[in-house]
Amino acid sequence: MTPETFLKMLSDPTRLRCLLLLQREGELCVCELTCALGEIQPKISRHLATLRDAGIVLDRRAGQWIHYRINPKLPAWANDILQSVYRAVLDKSPYTVDLNKLKRMPRRPGERICA
């Protein structure tokens, strides 16, 4: 992965918001990201597929649901950038709003029922 590819992925607000939630939560289902960002499932899935194809996130299927996490084999420089961005926006909107929506989501996948 090149720095140009990685930074291009971060330049889209939807992808960045997904990555920051994944950075915080570790792993999330598409339904959780849809709820947190207030976007439709096809849009979120398209952005996650782009991140997956770039090698930034990994996915796993659990029944009908697909869960995503940040690729643990990201280069150190990419992880450093993601951590820096996360710390810089931790208390800023829309990231705080996304996290609050996620926390209030009913029937999260940990309960084995997606909304």
C-alpha atoms as one frame of an Amber mdcrd trajectory, in Angstrom:
protein
   0.000   0.000   0.000   1.283   3.424  -0.887   0.809   6.582   1.182  -1.146
   8.039  -1.735  -3.618   5.133  -1.716  -4.025   5.250   2.045  -4.547   8.998
   2.194  -7.003   8.830  -0.703  -9.061   6.357   1.323  -9.063   8.749   4.291
 -10.094  11.692   2.129 -13.698  10.507   1.837 -15.800  11.542   4.854 -17.847
   8.334   4.938 -14.787   6.098   4.774 -12.998   8.176   7.405 -15.976   8.017
   9.766 -16.171   4.222   9.304 -12.461   3.840   9.972 -12.582   5.969  13.099
 -15.458   3.923  14.504 -13.574   0.737  13.679 -10.482   2.189  15.324 -12.472
   2.749  18.503 -14.646  -0.366  18.542 -12.340  -2.951  17.009 -14.943  -4.683
  14.863 -18.367  -3.584  13.663 -21.155  -5.044  11.585 -22.363  -3.160   8.538
 -25.674  -2.644  10.348 -23.869  -0.859  13.194 -22.046   1.460  10.811 -25.290
   2.143   8.949 -26.980   3.123  12.204 -24.078   5.222  13.490 -23.568   7.180
  10.268 -27.263   7.475   9.370 -26.581   6.199   5.851 -28.144   3.458   3.756
 -26.604  -0.010   3.757 -25.549  -0.036   0.076 -23.550   3.179   0.531 -21.768
   1.902   3.648 -21.103  -1.489   2.047 -19.665   0.146  -1.068 -17.252   2.255
   0.994 -16.242  -0.748   3.115 -15.602  -2.793  -0.027 -13.329  -0.006  -1.281
 -11.432  -0.048   2.029 -11.213  -3.846   1.908  -9.948  -3.839  -1.680  -7.254
  -1.336  -0.644  -6.190  -3.693   2.171  -7.141  -1.264   4.947  -9.906  -3.366
   6.485 -10.680  -7.062   6.697 -14.117  -8.626   6.741 -15.690 -11.783   8.070
 -19.119 -13.214   7.504 -21.311 -14.257  10.415 -24.524 -15.646   8.970 -26.049
 -12.917   6.840 -23.962 -10.177   8.466 -20.532  -8.953   7.482 -18.247  -7.573
  10.165 -15.269  -5.319   9.470 -12.090  -4.525  11.338  -8.938  -2.598  10.563
  -6.304  -4.801   9.001  -3.770  -5.612  11.749  -1.070  -5.859   9.059  -1.340
  -2.198   8.069   2.083  -0.587   7.783   3.200   1.176  10.965   3.099   4.567
   9.251  -0.559   3.987   8.239  -1.478   2.954  11.791   0.290   6.047  13.122
  -1.719   8.295  10.788  -4.987   6.632  11.743  -4.187   6.916  15.465  -3.251
  10.598  15.079  -6.453  11.405  13.232  -8.490   9.465  15.796  -6.955  11.401
  18.700  -7.401  14.727  16.886 -11.142  14.289  16.252 -12.151  12.195  19.250
 -14.219  15.016  20.760 -15.455  16.649  17.537 -18.592  16.317  15.448 -19.581
  14.299  13.463 -17.441  11.660  15.187 -18.972  12.174  18.627 -22.447  12.037
  17.080 -21.582   8.776  15.292 -20.341   7.202  18.492 -23.409   8.309  20.458
 -25.723   6.850  17.793 -23.784   3.605  17.923 -24.015   3.439  21.713 -27.811
   3.967  21.546 -28.367   1.380  18.814 -30.905  -1.234  19.900 -30.236  -4.948
  19.318 -26.553  -4.613  18.428 -24.851  -7.679  16.946 -23.332  -8.571  20.319
 -26.872  -9.513  21.189 -26.864 -11.630  18.019 -29.711  -9.616  16.453 -29.073
  -6.851  13.927 -31.633  -4.096  13.355
